[in-house]
Amino acid sequence: MSTRSLGVVIVGFGGMGYQHSLMISQVSRLKLLGAYDIKAEAQEKAAKSGIKAYPSLDAVLADPAVEIVLIATPNDTHKDIAIKAMKAGKHVICEKPVCLDSTELAAILAVAAETGKVFQVHQNRRWDEDYLIVKKLYDEKLIGEVFHIETRVQGSRGIPGDWRRLEAQGGGMMLDWGVHLLDRITVMIPGRIVQVFCKLNFPTGEEVDEGFHVFLTFEHGKTVMVEVGTRNFLSLPLWYVSGTMGTAIIQDWTLSGRVMTLQTIENMDATPIVAGAGLTKTMAPRIDETATEAPLPRVKADVCDFYRNVIDVIEGRAKPVIKNAEVMRVMKLMETCFLSDKTGQVIQFE
């Protein structure tokens, strides 16, 4: 096994570009050579971080020591930089969303095939522990067969005052957060998505979506609700997962939550309870001994494994963890969400 380090340059040294530099420093086989950004303050930040501030993209691509170009620029610039980098003989790691639409992605992948260069998209939130907990519950049937999932992120600060507010630059919450939540769901749940319904929301009149609700129906009947909001002053749980033998809830990124699992099936002829202005047997609480509450299972993960996988793919020892076919599927799914919102219709997807 090779021990040679691969030289990396980050193009776009804002918040996410800087975060990449911290992660790369933890991967022994990657050497961060420098960064390039069109903004002077970002160039100064790179220099202060102890790395080379390249004067231009052309200078990055002309440097033979650079083997990987990591793109962390606004979404509308990804396609041109990726294609130019691969044609210059560089492998590419690209931030999400990979580009503005599936046509642009197809053009990128065509150049990757033509040049033989590795192109991988940084879907880092596949390593979030909250997601991995839900995936464990799903895969191992710890609450029986999961039949419905709610996954959401909510904040109250609105859209950040940068390119994320601009449609031309690929702003909006569908492309910013939807790409993560939809990616994770489509990786976790096998099978075709047969129906998509989406409602974008614009509570303060931004030109891009400030949040959304997406409802997915899979061929086997499983359903998923995906929600993002930026005007939620009281947040709902990150995850609410319903299974045939239990329920799991994850409240927030601190991983507070619990799992309730069925132990015995009690007599369904329950004693009615007073509920509002009437009585109900259906919604009467369970007898305590018929269900058990437990803490969430824990799953440890290291997001630096993404970069290690890129190295292994470049050296021919592994398949990509983030497959380009998966990236394309999510891009087309987001396009279907936009179409559903525009038409007000449920759309047949696959």
C-alpha positions as CSV (number, residue, x, y, z in Angstrom):
1,M,0.0,0.0,0.0
2,S,1.3,3.4,-1.0
3,T,2.2,5.9,1.7
4,R,2.6,8.9,-0.7
5,S,0.6,12.0,0.2
6,L,-1.7,13.5,-2.4
7,G,-1.5,17.3,-2.8
8,V,-4.9,19.2,-2.4
9,V,-5.9,22.8,-3.1
10,I,-9.2,24.2,-1.9
11,V,-10.9,26.5,-4.4
12,G,-13.2,28.7,-2.3
13,F,-11.9,29.4,1.1
14,G,-15.0,30.6,2.9
15,G,-16.6,28.8,5.9
16,M,-16.9,25.4,4.3
17,G,-13.5,25.7,2.5
18,Y,-11.9,26.4,5.9
19,Q,-13.8,23.5,7.5
20,H,-12.3,21.2,4.8
21,S,-8.9,22.4,5.6
22,L,-9.4,21.3,9.2
23,M,-10.6,17.9,8.2
24,I,-7.8,17.4,5.6
25,S,-5.3,18.1,8.3
26,Q,-6.5,14.9,10.1
27,V,-5.9,12.7,7.1
28,S,-2.3,11.6,6.9
29,R,-2.3,10.8,3.2
30,L,-3.5,14.2,2.1
31,K,-1.3,17.3,2.0
32,L,-3.0,20.7,1.9
33,L,-0.9,22.8,-0.4
34,G,-3.0,25.9,-0.4
35,A,-6.2,27.7,-1.4
36,Y,-7.6,30.1,-4.0
37,D,-10.6,32.5,-3.6
38,I,-11.7,35.5,-5.6
39,K,-12.2,37.4,-2.3
40,A,-9.2,39.2,-0.8
41,E,-10.2,38.4,2.8
42,A,-10.4,34.7,2.0
43,Q,-6.9,34.8,0.4
44,E,-5.6,36.5,3.6
45,K,-7.4,33.9,5.7
46,A,-5.6,31.2,3.7
47,A,-2.2,32.8,4.2
48,K,-2.8,33.3,7.9
49,S,-3.7,29.5,8.1
50,G,-0.2,28.8,7.0
51,I,-1.0,27.6,3.4
52,K,-0.2,29.1,0.0
53,A,-2.7,31.6,-1.3
54,Y,-2.7,30.9,-5.1
55,P,-3.2,34.0,-7.2
56,S,-5.6,32.4,-9.7
57,L,-7.4,29.2,-10.6
58,D,-5.1,28.9,-13.6
59,A,-2.1,28.9,-11.2
60,V,-3.7,26.1,-9.2
61,L,-4.2,24.0,-12.3
62,A,-0.7,24.7,-13.6
63,D,0.9,23.4,-10.4
64,P,2.0,19.8,-10.9
65,A,2.0,19.1,-7.2
66,V,-1.8,19.6,-7.1
67,E,-3.5,16.2,-7.6
68,I,-6.9,17.0,-6.1
69,V,-8.9,20.2,-6.5
70,L,-11.6,20.6,-3.8
71,I,-14.4,23.0,-4.9
72,A,-16.1,24.9,-2.1
73,T,-17.4,27.9,-4.1
74,P,-21.1,29.0,-4.7
75,N,-23.2,26.4,-6.5
76,D,-23.4,28.1,-9.9
77,T,-19.6,27.9,-10.3
78,H,-19.1,24.2,-9.6
79,K,-19.6,22.9,-13.2
80,D,-17.0,25.1,-14.9
81,I,-14.4,24.7,-12.2
82,A,-14.8,20.9,-12.1
83,I,-14.6,20.5,-15.9
84,K,-11.6,22.8,-16.2
85,A,-9.8,21.0,-13.3
86,M,-10.4,17.5,-14.7
87,K,-9.3,18.6,-18.2
88,A,-6.1,19.9,-16.5
89,G,-5.5,16.4,-15.1
90,K,-6.8,16.9,-11.6
91,H,-9.1,14.8,-9.5
92,V,-12.1,16.7,-8.1
93,I,-13.9,16.8,-4.8
94,C,-17.0,19.0,-5.1
95,E,-19.2,20.5,-2.4
96,K,-23.0,19.9,-2.6
97,P,-25.2,20.5,-4.3
98,V,-22.9,19.4,-7.1
99,C,-24.4,22.0,-9.5
100,L,-27.7,23.6,-10.5
101,D,-29.4,20.8,-12.4
102,S,-29.0,17.3,-13.8
103,T,-28.0,18.6,-17.2
104,E,-24.9,20.3,-15.7
105,L,-24.1,17.2,-13.7
106,A,-24.3,15.1,-16.8
107,A,-21.8,17.4,-18.5
108,I,-19.4,17.0,-15.5
109,L,-19.7,13.2,-15.5
110,A,-19.1,13.1,-19.2
111,V,-15.7,14.9,-18.7
112,A,-14.9,12.6,-15.7
113,A,-15.4,9.6,-18.0
114,E,-13.5,11.2,-20.8
115,T,-10.5,12.1,-18.7
116,G,-10.5,9.1,-16.3
117,K,-10.3,11.5,-13.3
118,V,-12.1,10.8,-10.0
119,F,-15.1,13.1,-9.3
120,Q,-16.7,12.8,-5.9
121,V,-19.3,14.9,-4.2
122,H,-18.9,15.7,-0.5
123,Q,-22.1,14.4,1.1
124,N,-20.7,14.8,4.6
125,R,-24.0,14.4,6.4
126,R,-24.1,10.7,5.7
127,W,-21.7,10.6,8.7
128,D,-24.0,12.5,11.0
129,E,-24.7,10.3,14.1
130,D,-28.4,11.2,14.2
131,Y,-28.8,9.8,10.7
132,L,-26.7,6.7,11.5
133,I,-28.8,6.0,14.5
134,V,-31.9,6.0,12.4
135,K,-30.2,3.9,9.7
136,K,-29.3,1.3,12.4
137,L,-32.9,1.2,13.6
138,Y,-34.1,0.8,10.0
139,D,-31.5,-1.8,8.9
140,E,-31.7,-4.0,12.0
141,K,-35.5,-3.6,12.4
142,L,-35.0,-2.6,16.1
143,I,-38.5,-1.1,16.1
144,G,-39.9,-3.7,13.7
145,E,-40.5,-2.8,10.0
146,V,-40.2,1.0,9.6
147,F,-43.2,2.3,7.6
148,H,-43.0,6.1,8.1
149,I,-40.1,8.6,8.8
150,E,-40.2,12.3,9.5
151,T,-36.8,14.0,9.0
152,R,-36.4,17.7,9.4
153,V,-34.1,20.6,10.3
154,Q,-35.5,23.9,11.5
155,G,-34.0,27.2,12.5
156,S,-35.3,30.7,13.1
157,R,-32.7,33.0,11.6
158,G,-33.8,33.0,8.0
159,I,-31.5,32.4,5.0
160,P,-27.9,33.7,5.5
161,G,-27.2,37.0,3.8
162,D,-24.9,35.6,1.0
163,W,-25.3,33.7,-2.2
164,R,-27.8,31.3,-0.5
165,R,-30.4,34.1,-1.1
166,L,-29.8,34.3,-4.8
167,E,-31.6,32.1,-7.3
168,A,-28.9,32.6,-10.0
169,Q,-26.3,31.2,-7.6
170,G,-28.2,28.2,-6.6
171,G,-29.6,29.5,-3.4
172,G,-32.6,28.3,-1.4
173,M,-33.1,25.6,1.2
174,M,-33.9,22.8,-1.2
175,L,-30.4,23.0,-2.7
176,D,-28.8,23.8,0.6
177,W,-30.4,21.4,3.0
178,G,-32.8,19.3,0.9
179,V,-29.8,17.8,-0.9
180,H,-28.6,16.3,2.3
181,L,-31.9,15.1,3.7
182,L,-33.0,13.6,0.4
183,D,-29.7,12.0,-0.1
184,R,-29.7,10.2,3.2
185,I,-33.2,8.9,2.8
186,T,-32.6,7.6,-0.7
187,V,-29.5,5.8,0.5
188,M,-31.2,4.3,3.6
189,I,-34.4,3.1,2.0
190,P,-34.1,0.8,-1.0
191,G,-36.6,0.7,-3.8
192,R,-38.2,3.1,-6.2
193,I,-39.8,6.4,-5.2
194,V,-43.2,6.3,-7.0
195,Q,-44.7,9.6,-5.9
196,V,-43.4,13.0,-4.9
197,F,-45.3,16.0,-3.6
198,C,-43.5,19.2,-2.6
199,K,-44.6,22.6,-1.2
200,L,-41.9,25.3,-1.0
201,N,-42.5,28.2,1.3
202,F,-41.5,31.9,1.0
203,P,-42.7,33.4,4.3
204,T,-40.7,36.7,4.0
205,G,-40.7,37.0,0.2
206,E,-37.2,35.9,-0.6
207,E,-36.6,35.0,-4.3
208,V,-35.6,31.5,-3.3
209,D,-37.3,28.9,-1.1
210,E,-36.9,29.6,2.7
211,G,-38.1,26.1,3.5
212,F,-40.3,23.2,2.2
213,H,-42.3,20.1,2.9
214,V,-41.6,17.0,0.7
215,F,-43.7,13.9,0.9
216,L,-42.3,10.7,-0.7
217,T,-44.0,7.4,-1.3
218,F,-41.9,4.3,-2.0
219,E,-43.0,1.4,-4.2
220,H,-43.4,-0.8,-1.1
221,G,-45.7,1.7,0.7
222,K,-43.1,3.3,3.0
223,T,-43.6,7.0,3.4
224,V,-41.2,9.8,4.3
225,M,-41.9,13.5,5.2
226,V,-38.8,15.8,4.7
227,E,-39.1,19.3,6.1
228,V,-36.8,22.3,6.3
229,G,-37.7,25.6,7.8
230,T,-35.9,28.9,8.6
231,R,-38.7,30.7,10.5
232,N,-39.3,28.1,13.2
233,F,-38.9,29.7,16.6
234,L,-39.9,26.4,18.3
235,S,-38.4,23.4,16.6
236,L,-39.9,19.9,16.1
237,P,-37.7,16.8,16.4
238,L,-34.9,16.1,13.9
239,W,-36.4,12.5,13.5
240,Y,-39.6,10.8,14.2
241,V,-39.5,7.1,13.1
242,S,-42.6,4.8,13.2
243,G,-42.1,1.0,13.1
244,T,-44.5,-1.9,13.4
245,M,-43.1,-2.7,16.9
246,G,-42.0,0.7,18.2
247,T,-41.2,4.3,17.7
248,A,-38.0,6.4,17.9
249,I,-37.5,10.1,18.4
250,I,-34.4,12.2,18.1
251,Q,-34.9,15.7,19.3
252,D,-31.8,17.6,18.2
253,W,-28.1,17.4,17.4
254,T,-27.3,16.7,21.0
255,L,-28.9,13.3,20.3
256,S,-31.5,13.6,23.1
257,G,-34.3,11.2,22.4
258,R,-35.6,7.7,23.1
259,V,-36.9,4.5,21.7
260,M,-40.2,2.9,22.7
261,T,-40.7,-0.8,21.8
262,L,-43.6,-3.1,22.1
263,Q,-43.2,-6.1,24.4
264,T,-46.7,-7.7,24.4
265,I,-49.9,-7.0,22.6
266,E,-52.4,-6.1,25.2
267,N,-56.2,-6.6,24.9
268,M,-57.4,-4.2,22.3
269,D,-60.6,-3.7,24.3
270,A,-59.0,-0.8,26.2
271,T,-60.7,1.3,28.8
272,P,-61.9,4.5,27.1
273,I,-60.3,7.8,28.2
274,V,-61.8,11.3,28.1
275,A,-60.2,13.1,25.2
276,G,-61.3,16.7,24.8
277,A,-65.1,16.7,24.4
278,G,-65.4,12.9,23.9
279,L,-64.2,9.4,24.7
280,T,-61.7,7.3,22.8
281,K,-60.5,3.7,23.0
282,T,-58.3,4.0,20.0
283,M,-56.0,6.7,21.5
284,A,-56.0,5.3,25.1
285,P,-52.5,4.9,26.5
286,R,-50.8,1.6,26.6
287,I,-50.5,-0.4,29.8
288,D,-46.9,0.2,31.1
289,E,-45.7,-3.4,31.0
290,T,-46.6,-3.8,27.3
291,A,-43.9,-1.4,26.1
292,T,-40.3,-0.6,27.1
293,E,-38.5,2.7,26.8
294,A,-34.8,2.7,26.1
295,P,-32.1,5.2,25.2
296,L,-31.1,5.6,21.5
297,P,-28.5,3.2,20.2
298,R,-25.2,5.0,19.4
299,V,-23.2,4.8,16.2
300,K,-19.8,6.3,16.0
301,A,-18.4,7.6,12.7
302,D,-15.6,9.6,11.3
303,V,-16.3,12.0,8.5
304,C,-12.6,11.9,7.6
305,D,-13.4,8.4,6.1
306,F,-14.9,10.3,3.2
307,Y,-11.4,11.7,2.3
308,R,-9.8,8.4,2.9
309,N,-12.2,6.8,0.5
310,V,-11.3,9.4,-2.2
311,I,-7.7,8.4,-1.8
312,D,-8.5,4.7,-2.1
313,V,-10.7,5.3,-5.2
314,I,-7.9,7.4,-6.9
315,E,-5.4,4.5,-6.2
316,G,-7.9,1.9,-7.4
317,R,-8.4,0.1,-4.1
318,A,-12.0,0.9,-3.5
319,K,-15.3,1.9,-4.9
320,P,-16.7,5.4,-4.1
321,V,-18.7,5.7,-1.0
322,I,-20.6,8.6,-2.6
323,K,-21.6,7.2,-6.0
324,N,-22.2,9.6,-8.8
325,A,-25.4,7.6,-9.8
326,E,-26.7,8.4,-6.3
327,V,-25.8,12.1,-6.7
328,M,-27.7,12.2,-10.1
329,R,-30.7,10.5,-8.5
330,V,-30.9,13.1,-5.8
331,M,-30.5,16.0,-8.3
332,K,-33.4,14.6,-10.4
333,L,-35.4,14.1,-7.2
334,M,-34.9,17.8,-6.3
335,E,-35.9,18.8,-9.8
336,T,-39.1,16.7,-9.3
337,C,-39.7,18.6,-6.1
338,F,-39.5,21.9,-7.8
339,L,-41.9,20.7,-10.5
340,S,-44.4,19.4,-8.0
341,D,-44.4,22.8,-6.2
342,K,-44.8,24.7,-9.5
343,T,-47.7,22.5,-10.7
344,G,-49.3,21.8,-7.3
345,Q,-49.4,18.1,-8.4
346,V,-48.2,14.8,-7.1
347,I,-45.5,13.7,-9.5
348,Q,-44.6,10.2,-10.6
349,F,-40.8,9.9,-10.1
350,E,-39.3,6.5,-11.0
